[in-house]
Amino acid sequence: MSEEQEGGWSGLKKTVIGIGGTVATAVGVWVTTQVNTVLGVEDEEAATEQVAPAQNNQQSVNVSGPAITINVPEQQKAAPSHTTVIKETVREVPAAQPAPAPVEEKKETTAERIARLKKEKAARDGASN
């Protein structure tokens, strides 16, 4: 219930603060521009470089050149010097065993913990005496 009532004025307050911040930023930029104009400071972006126009290079390629003839002598079939024998072997691999399920340790209850701590304390007291 309190969240619904908070939303009205809180949202309006945030909106007014946001608008005020934007106006303050805009005024700051305007003032900075005016001061730079009065002092004669130029923006880096205002100075542009003039680039020389690209020269029109015309290149011609001689596509009608001399004819090239390549004579490839016929290759003689070489007699096989050795024979390749391929033997297939089948190996049986046992199937992958599924991973054993993780063993979850039983969580200790509060009563069990108190009993354990009492035993440990008794053992320490008995050992120190």
N, C-alpha and C positions, 0 to 999 in steps of 0.2 A: 504494500500500500504506500509506504513512504517513497519507494522508487518512482512510482507514477507521479507523485506530487513534486518530486525534485526536478523532473525533466523539463517543466515549463520554463522557469526562470533561469535554470542552469544553461539550457540550450540557447536562450536569448543572450545571456551573458557571454557565452563563448562566441556567438556570432558577432556581437558588437566588438569584442576584443579582436577577432580576426579581421574585421573590416578596418578597425583602427590601425592595426599593424600594416595592412596593405596600403592605406592612405599615407602613413608615415614613411613607408618605403618609397612610394611614388614622389612625395614631396622632397625627400632626400636626394633622389636621382635628379629631379628638376633643379634643385638648388645647386648641386654639383655641376650640372651642365651650364648653368648661368655663370657660375664662378669661373669655370674653364673658359667660357667665351670671353669674359671680361679680361682675364689674364692672357688670353691668346694661346692657350694650350690646345694643340691639335690632337685629335684622336688618331690612334694607330690605324684604325680601319679607314679613315678618310684618305690617307695617302695611298694611292693606287699606282702600280707600276705600269708603264706603257710597254707593251711587247711588240716587237717588230713583226710585221705580217710575214707569214710563212711564204717561202719562195716556191714557185711552182716548178719542181724538177720533173722533167719528162725523161723517162728512161726507155730505151728501146731494147728489145731482146731479139737476137737473130735466131729465129726458129727454123729457118731453112738452111741447115748446115749440111756438111758432107754426110753421106750415108755410111753407117758403120756396119760392117759385116763381121760376124763372129762365127768361126768354124769350130765346132766341138766334135772331136773325133769320137767314134763309137767306142764305148768301153767294152772290154771283153769280160765275160763272166769268169770270175776266179773260181777254181775248184775248191770246194770246202776242205779245209785242212783238218778239221776236227768235227765231231758230232756232239751235239748238246742233248743230254738226256734230262728230262724233267720228271722228278718223282714226287708224287703227292703223298703226304703223310697226314693222318688224322690224329689229333691229340684230344683226349677228353679232359676237360677242365671241370672240376667240381663247381657246382653253382655257388654263388656268393651267399654266405649266411647272413641273415638279417642281423642288424646290430641289436644287442640285448637292450631291453627296455631299461631306462635308468631307474635305479632303486631309490625311492623317496624315503628319506629318514622320517620316522615318526616324530612329530613335534612334541616337545616336552611341555606338559601342562604346568600350571602354576604350582599345584600341590606337589607334583613330582620334583619340580625345581627346588622348592623349599626343603623337601626331604633330602634331596641330594646335597644341598648346601649345608644342612645340619650335620649330615654324615661327614662331609669334608671338614667342617669346623671341629667336630668331635675328634676326628683323626689328627688334626693339627694340634689341638689342645692335649691329646693323649701323647703325641710324639714330643711335645715340648716339655712335658712333665717328667 
